Amino acid sequence: MPSYRFEIVAFGKTTTVEEELSSAELASPRAIELVHAALLAGDPTGNDQSGSTIKVYDEAGYLVATVNFSDVMRDRSERRSLDSNPPTEEPGVMRSG
């Protein structure tokens, strides 16, 4: 299986993780999983992680995916908002009146 390098860049510090994936299409979903894990673990210094990113490179060194923590954080907050305030009607349904 091909090896991919995940570079986690946060506050000027880069951490690298190597993983084998069956295809490049799995790089972005795996990076999102790593973002979720990092957000759950939290930053020990209490810093905001919204400016952090994960970049994924293939064995040849080509960039195959970039995931911004802020995008994942926004998606999570939007999902929480929908969970706590579910729509009362089906989306896209207009009522005559």
C-alpha positions as CSV (number, residue, x, y, z in Angstrom):
1,M,0.0,0.0,0.0
2,P,1.2,3.5,-0.7
3,S,2.4,5.6,2.2
4,Y,1.2,9.2,2.9
5,R,2.7,11.9,5.0
6,F,0.3,13.9,7.2
7,E,1.8,17.2,8.3
8,I,-0.1,18.9,11.1
9,V,0.8,22.6,11.2
10,A,-0.3,24.4,14.4
11,F,1.2,27.7,15.7
12,G,4.4,27.4,13.7
13,K,5.0,23.8,14.9
14,T,4.8,20.9,12.5
15,T,4.1,17.3,13.5
16,T,4.5,14.6,10.9
17,V,2.6,11.2,10.8
18,E,3.2,8.5,8.1
19,E,0.3,6.2,7.3
20,E,-0.4,3.7,4.6
21,L,-3.7,4.1,2.7
22,S,-5.1,2.1,-0.2
23,S,-5.7,5.2,-2.3
24,A,-5.3,9.0,-2.3
25,E,-9.1,9.4,-2.1
26,L,-8.9,8.2,1.5
27,A,-6.3,10.9,2.5
28,S,-8.9,13.7,3.1
29,P,-11.3,11.6,5.2
30,R,-8.4,10.4,7.3
31,A,-7.1,13.9,7.8
32,I,-10.6,14.9,9.0
33,E,-10.5,12.0,11.5
34,L,-7.1,13.3,12.7
35,V,-8.6,16.9,13.1
36,H,-11.5,15.5,15.1
37,A,-9.1,13.6,17.4
38,A,-6.9,16.7,17.9
39,L,-10.0,18.8,18.7
40,L,-11.2,16.2,21.2
41,A,-7.8,16.0,22.8
42,G,-7.7,19.8,23.0
43,D,-4.6,22.0,23.1
44,P,-2.8,21.7,26.4
45,T,-1.9,25.4,26.3
46,G,-5.5,26.3,25.8
47,N,-4.7,28.0,22.4
48,D,-7.4,28.3,19.7
49,Q,-6.7,25.6,17.1
50,S,-8.8,27.2,14.3
51,G,-5.7,28.3,12.4
52,S,-4.2,24.8,12.3
53,T,-4.1,22.7,9.1
54,I,-3.3,19.2,8.0
55,K,-1.6,18.7,4.6
56,V,-1.3,15.3,3.1
57,Y,1.5,14.3,0.7
58,D,1.9,11.2,-1.4
59,E,5.2,9.2,-1.6
60,A,6.4,11.4,-4.5
61,G,5.9,14.5,-2.3
62,Y,2.8,15.8,-4.1
63,L,0.1,17.5,-2.1
64,V,-3.0,15.4,-2.3
65,A,-5.2,17.0,0.4
66,T,-5.4,20.0,2.8
67,V,-7.8,20.2,5.7
68,N,-8.2,23.4,7.7
69,F,-9.2,22.9,11.4
70,S,-11.5,25.9,11.1
71,D,-13.6,24.2,8.3
72,V,-14.1,21.1,10.5
73,M,-14.9,23.2,13.5
74,R,-17.5,25.1,11.6
75,D,-19.1,21.8,10.3
76,R,-19.2,20.5,13.9
77,S,-20.9,23.7,15.2
78,E,-23.4,23.7,12.4
79,R,-24.3,20.1,13.1
80,R,-24.7,20.8,16.9
81,S,-26.9,23.8,16.0
82,L,-29.1,21.5,13.9
83,D,-29.2,18.8,16.6
84,S,-30.3,21.3,19.2
85,N,-32.8,23.1,16.9
86,P,-34.2,20.6,14.5
87,P,-36.3,22.0,11.7
88,T,-40.0,22.0,12.3
89,E,-40.8,21.4,8.6
90,E,-39.2,19.5,5.8
91,P,-36.7,21.7,4.0
92,G,-37.9,23.0,0.7
93,V,-41.6,22.5,1.4
94,M,-43.7,25.6,1.0
95,R,-47.0,25.8,2.7
96,S,-49.9,27.6,1.0
97,G,-51.7,30.0,3.0
